[in-house]
Every structure is written in C-alpha cells, then in structure tokens.
Amino acid sequence: MELPFSSLTTLSLVDSKLLEELVLNMHIFAAIKVPTNYVSLGCLKSLKLVGIRFNLDYKYSKDLTFDFPVLQNFEVVNCTWLHAIRVTFKVPLLESFFMKQEAESASYKPSSCPIYVSASHLKRFRYCAYGFISQCITLVDPLSAHNAFADITLWKCEKDTQTGLHAFLLLKQLNQVKYIKFEGSEVLPPSTGPKFPSFGMLKHLELGLVAGEILLGILLKSPILKTLILKGLKSKFDKELFSSADVPECLQNTLEVVKFGEVHGLEHELWLAKFVMENGLVLKRMSFSVPSWLGNFNAIEEFKEKLFSFKKPFSFAFVEFSSLRVRG
C-alpha cells in the first residue's frame, strides 16, 4: 500500500529513544522533511534507507548530522539530501557500511553534497555506483578501516574527471584495509598510478579489468600482499612500464597466489605471468581461467608450453588451468 509519510511520523522517528532497528524502503521515491539539522537515535543498531529524498528545512544550517552512537550496520541506497551542503554520520561503533548509487532517472537525481563518516571500528566497507560518482565519501578517520574488508563496484561509470577523482580519493582513504575488491578501476586516470598511498596492511587484492599503470601503482605500494586476483587486463596493457620499473616488494617477499580470473587474448596474461614467475620468489600457486568460447585448443597448449619455459626462481609453484562455461 502507498501511504503518505507525514511530518508527524518523521518527528516521532527522530525523537525515538528506544528504536533499535529501522528500515525505510520507499519503492517510489519519497521526500521526507527533516525537522532538524541534528538527528540522534541513542539505541539504534541497524539502519537501512532506500529511495528517500531527505528535505532539510531552509531555516536550519546546511550541515545535516546524524548521531547514532551504537549503530553497527548501515545501508543507504539511492538517497538524496536536498538543501544540504554536507551530511555527517557520527557512528563510533559502526561495523558495516554499504552505500549504493544507481544511474539518474526521472524519479531519482543523485545528490552532490559530500558524505562524512565518523567511525572507529569498521569491519566492512562497500560502495556501489552505476553511471557516475556524484558524492565524495570521506572517512573522518581512515584508521577506522584498519584491517577491514573493502568492496568497491563501479558499473559503466563515465570516465570523466569528477568520477575518476572521487574513485581515487575513496581508494586512497582505504590504505589501512587488509582486503580490497575493486571492480571498475578503469575509471581511474593512468596518472594516478604513482600517486597511491602505501597499502601497508593489504594482504588480498581483487581487481576487475585493470590497466598496467594502475596495477603496478598498487603493487608497488602493497609490501605484504599475499593474494592477487585479476579479472582481466586492458587491451592496451603497458609492458614497458613493468620492464622499466622496480620489482614490487611483495613479489620478492610475500606474494604466494596469483589468479587470472578470465583469460581472453592470452598475450597480455602470458607476459604478466612471465613477469610474476621470474620475480616471484615465494610464489606457491598460479591459476588461469579460460572461457570455453575461446576455442582454439592448440593456442591454449602453446600458452602452457611458453609459460612452463619461463625462468622460475622459486623452488615450487602449482600452476592450474580451468575452463569457464558461459551459461545461455
């Protein structure tokens, strides 16, 4: 049933002293007038907001603050913040943060005001955007994501300056996490490769389609990386860049597992595999997933033959091949 969300309902929610779990899921985008620029729910532990336009009253400051001292799980999907120039979430005990932003439509226009998250104990950070990144998300204390799991998914995002900058700044703040899964790194300008901070705690890195400049930039700044998973390499993979650069520290000391998620053209994957095998001193396992539609059995066998001919500085490494079947 479609029921109106009255001002009285909003007021009763923001004044609640006992509320522990709140889900506001508007199937048709709805505007909720926020009667104050400071909302505090002292007992709230779980919050999910979907499809809401928060309308801040003009008479208040343009800074909107949500103070949830015991909140542990927070999910926000396709929400906008009208008339606000800054939105801050004070969530010291937050463990899981998930924000999703879908493409602009007739009923949904993403907000551009920055989002600030003030947390201390993040265990999982997830961000998903479709089309473009309109909001800049800032972790007030990047150390709050120490040893956390970070998952960033950017679907069909425009390769414009704003999207690339926001994606880079978001990744830059996650330099204390131990696990990064990043789908959509192609929006990052190649020039950002050398600018990455040190990912001193990173042990597991999973990347979607990636350019050589970005991959090398992250590897050079990930000294204790143990597992690397690559979904694919861009067609214009810069081999000379790797040949002229220093060998990443992780290759010499910690990198044990490298997985090529989906081998397409073989050439770039073969070259990168050669680089890893010739420089990986502690490599234990390397795997390749070959799509069944790639076809040419002889090409795959030739790939294997070349791969096994490379110089291997390690005493032992298990190399495996598996076939990916595409479901119709």
C-alpha positions in Angstrom: 0.0 0.0 0.0 1.1 3.5 -0.7 0.8 5.5 2.5 1.8 9.2 3.0 4.9 9.8 5.2 3.7 12.6 7.3 5.7 15.2 9.2 4.3 13.7 12.4 5.7 10.3 11.5 9.1 11.8 10.8 9.1 13.7 14.1 8.2 10.5 16.0 11.1 8.7 14.4 13.8 11.3 15.0 12.7 11.7 18.6 12.6 8.0 19.4 14.6 7.0 22.5 14.1 3.2 22.2 14.3 2.4 18.5 16.9 -0.3 17.7 16.2 -1.2 14.1 14.8 0.9 11.3 14.1 0.1 7.6 12.7 2.8 5.4 12.2 1.4 1.9 10.4 3.7 -0.5 9.5 1.8 -3.6 8.5 5.1 -5.2 11.0 7.8 -4.3 9.5 9.8 -1.5 10.5 13.1 0.2 10.9 13.2 3.9 11.1 16.6 5.6 13.8 16.6 8.2 12.5 18.9 11.1 16.0 19.5 12.4 19.6 19.5 11.2 20.7 17.2 14.0 19.2 13.7 14.4 20.2 11.5 17.3 19.0 8.0 18.0 20.8 6.6 21.0 19.6 3.0 20.8 19.6 2.4 17.0 21.8 -0.6 16.0 20.7 -1.3 12.4 19.6 1.2 9.7 18.5 0.8 6.1 17.4 3.7 3.9 16.2 3.2 0.3 14.9 5.7 -2.2 14.5 8.7 0.1 14.8 12.4 -0.5 15.7 14.0 2.8 14.5 17.6 2.6 16.3 19.8 5.1 14.3 22.8 6.3 15.7 26.1 4.9 15.7 27.7 8.4 18.4 25.3 9.6 22.1 25.2 8.9 23.0 23.4 5.7 25.1 20.8 7.7 23.0 17.8 8.4 24.3 15.5 11.2 23.1 12.0 12.2 24.4 10.9 15.6 23.9 7.1 16.1 26.3 6.2 19.0 25.6 2.4 19.0 24.8 1.8 15.3 26.5 -1.3 13.9 25.0 -1.8 10.4 24.2 1.0 8.0 22.9 0.6 4.4 21.8 3.6 2.2 20.6 3.1 -1.4 19.6 5.9 -3.8 19.1 8.6 -1.2 19.5 12.3 -1.7 19.9 15.2 0.7 18.1 18.3 -0.6 19.3 21.7 0.6 22.2 20.2 2.5 25.8 21.1 1.7 27.3 18.4 4.0 26.0 15.2 5.6 27.8 13.7 8.6 27.2 10.3 10.2 28.6 10.0 13.7 28.7 6.3 14.2 31.6 5.3 16.5 30.6 1.6 16.8 29.7 1.1 13.1 31.0 -2.3 11.7 29.3 -2.5 8.3 28.8 0.4 5.8 27.1 0.0 2.4 26.2 2.8 0.0 24.7 2.2 -3.4 24.0 4.9 -6.1 22.2 3.9 -9.2 22.0 5.8 -12.5 20.0 9.0 -12.7 16.4 8.6 -13.7 13.2 10.7 -13.9 12.5 9.9 -10.3 16.0 9.9 -8.9 18.7 12.5 -9.2 21.8 11.8 -7.2 23.0 14.4 -4.6 26.4 16.0 -4.9 26.9 17.0 -1.3 29.8 15.3 0.4 29.2 12.5 2.9 31.4 12.2 6.0 31.5 9.0 8.0 32.9 9.3 11.5 33.6 5.7 12.7 36.1 3.8 14.8 35.6 0.1 14.2 34.7 -0.5 10.6 35.0 -4.2 9.5 33.3 -4.0 6.1 33.1 -1.0 3.7 31.0 -1.5 0.5 30.3 1.1 -2.2 28.5 0.6 -5.4 27.8 3.2 -8.1 26.2 2.9 -11.6 26.8 5.5 -14.2 28.9 8.0 -12.3 30.0 9.0 -8.8 28.3 12.2 -7.7 29.2 12.2 -4.0 32.5 12.3 -2.3 32.7 10.0 0.7 35.1 10.8 3.4 36.2 8.7 6.3 36.9 11.2 9.0 39.5 8.8 10.4 41.0 6.4 7.8 42.4 4.3 10.6 38.8 3.3 11.4 39.0 0.9 8.4 42.2 -0.8 9.9 42.1 -4.5 8.8 38.7 -4.1 7.2 37.2 -5.6 4.0 36.6 -3.0 1.3 34.4 -3.7 -1.8 34.1 -1.0 -4.5 32.0 -1.7 -7.6 31.6 0.9 -10.3 29.3 -0.2 -13.1 29.5 1.5 -16.5 30.8 4.7 -14.9 31.7 7.6 -17.1 35.4 8.2 -17.5 35.2 11.9 -16.5 37.4 13.9 -14.3 35.0 14.0 -11.3 34.3 10.3 -11.3 38.0 9.4 -11.6 38.9 11.8 -8.8 36.2 10.6 -6.5 37.1 7.0 -7.1 40.8 7.7 -6.4 40.1 9.6 -3.2 37.9 6.8 -2.0 40.5 4.2 -2.6 43.2 6.4 -1.1 41.3 6.5 2.2 41.3 2.7 2.4 45.0 2.4 2.8 44.7 0.5 6.1 42.4 -2.3 5.0 43.6 -5.9 4.6 41.2 -6.9 1.7 40.3 -4.9 -1.4 37.9 -5.9 -4.1 37.7 -3.2 -6.8 35.5 -3.6 -9.9 35.7 -0.6 -12.3 39.3 0.6 -11.8 39.3 1.7 -15.5 37.7 5.0 -14.5 41.0 5.9 -12.7 43.3 8.1 -14.9 46.6 6.3 -15.6 48.4 9.3 -14.0 47.0 8.2 -10.6 49.1 5.0 -10.6 52.2 6.6 -9.0 50.1 8.6 -6.5 48.6 5.8 -4.5 49.4 5.8 -0.8 51.1 2.8 0.9 48.7 -0.1 1.5 50.7 -1.3 4.4 48.1 -3.8 5.7 46.8 -5.1 2.4 47.0 -8.9 2.0 44.3 -9.7 -0.6 43.7 -7.7 -3.7 41.0 -8.5 -6.3 40.7 -6.3 -9.4 38.3 -6.2 -12.3 39.5 -5.1 -15.8 42.7 -3.1 -15.0 45.3 -1.0 -16.8 49.0 -1.7 -16.3 49.7 1.7 -14.7 47.0 1.1 -12.0 48.1 -2.4 -11.3 51.8 -1.6 -11.0 51.0 1.5 -8.9 49.1 -0.6 -6.3 51.6 -3.5 -6.3 54.5 -1.1 -5.6 52.6 0.2 -2.6 51.5 -3.2 -1.2 54.5 -4.6 0.6 52.8 -7.6 2.3 50.3 -8.6 -0.4 49.8 -12.4 -0.4 47.0 -13.0 -2.9 46.3 -11.2 -6.2 43.2 -11.9 -8.3 42.8 -10.3 -11.8 39.6 -10.5 -13.7 41.2 -9.1 -16.9 43.9 -6.9 -18.4 43.1 -3.9 -20.6 43.9 -4.4 -24.3 46.5 -1.5 -24.1 48.5 -3.1 -21.3 51.8 -1.3 -21.0 54.5 -3.9 -20.8 57.4 -1.4 -21.0 56.1 0.2 -17.8 56.7 -3.0 -15.9 60.0 -3.7 -17.6 61.5 -0.3 -16.5 60.0 -0.2 -13.0 61.4 -1.6 -9.8 60.2 -5.1 -8.9 57.4 -4.7 -6.3 58.5 -5.7 -2.8 55.5 -8.1 -2.4 56.7 -10.2 -5.3 60.0 -10.8 -3.7 58.8 -11.4 -0.1 55.1 -12.2 0.3 53.0 -12.8 -2.9 52.0 -16.5 -2.8 48.9 -16.7 -5.0 48.1 -15.1 -8.4 44.8 -15.9 -10.2 43.9 -14.7 -13.7 40.1 -14.7 -13.5 39.3 -14.8 -17.2 42.0 -15.2 -19.9 40.8 -13.6 -23.2 43.6 -12.8 -25.6 46.4 -14.8 -23.8 49.2 -12.4 -24.9 49.0 -9.9 -22.1 48.3 -12.6 -19.5 51.3 -14.6 -20.7 53.6 -11.6 -20.4 52.4 -10.7 -16.9 52.6 -14.3 -15.9 56.2 -14.3 -17.1 56.9 -11.2 -15.1 55.5 -12.8 -11.9 57.2 -16.1 -12.4 60.6 -14.5 -13.0 60.4 -12.2 -10.0 58.1 -14.0 -7.5 60.5 -15.6 -5.0 57.8 -17.1 -2.8 55.1 -17.9 -5.3 53.1 -21.1 -4.5 50.2 -21.1 -6.9 49.2 -19.5 -10.2 45.9 -20.2 -11.9 44.2 -19.3 -15.2 40.5 -19.5 -16.1 40.0 -19.9 -19.8 36.5 -19.2 -21.3 35.1 -22.2 -23.2 34.3 -20.0 -26.2 37.9 -19.0 -26.6 38.1 -22.2 -28.6 41.5 -22.9 -30.1 42.9 -25.8 -28.1 46.3 -25.5 -29.8 46.6 -21.9 -28.7 46.0 -22.9 -25.1 48.5 -25.7 -25.3 51.0 -23.3 -26.8 50.3 -20.8 -24.0 51.1 -23.6 -21.4 54.3 -24.5 -23.2 55.6 -21.0 -23.2 54.5 -20.5 -19.6 56.4 -23.5 -18.4 59.5 -22.4 -20.3 60.0 -19.3 -18.2 62.7 -19.0 -15.6 61.3 -19.8 -12.2 63.3 -18.6 -9.2 61.1 -20.4 -6.7 61.5 -24.0 -5.6 57.9 -25.0 -6.2 54.7 -23.5 -7.6 51.5 -25.2 -8.6 50.1 -23.9 -11.9 46.5 -24.8 -12.9 44.1 -24.2 -15.7 40.3 -24.3 -15.5 37.5 -23.8 -18.1 34.8 -21.2 -17.7 31.5 -22.1 -19.3 29.1 -19.4 -20.3 25.5 -20.1 -19.5 22.9 -19.2 -22.1 
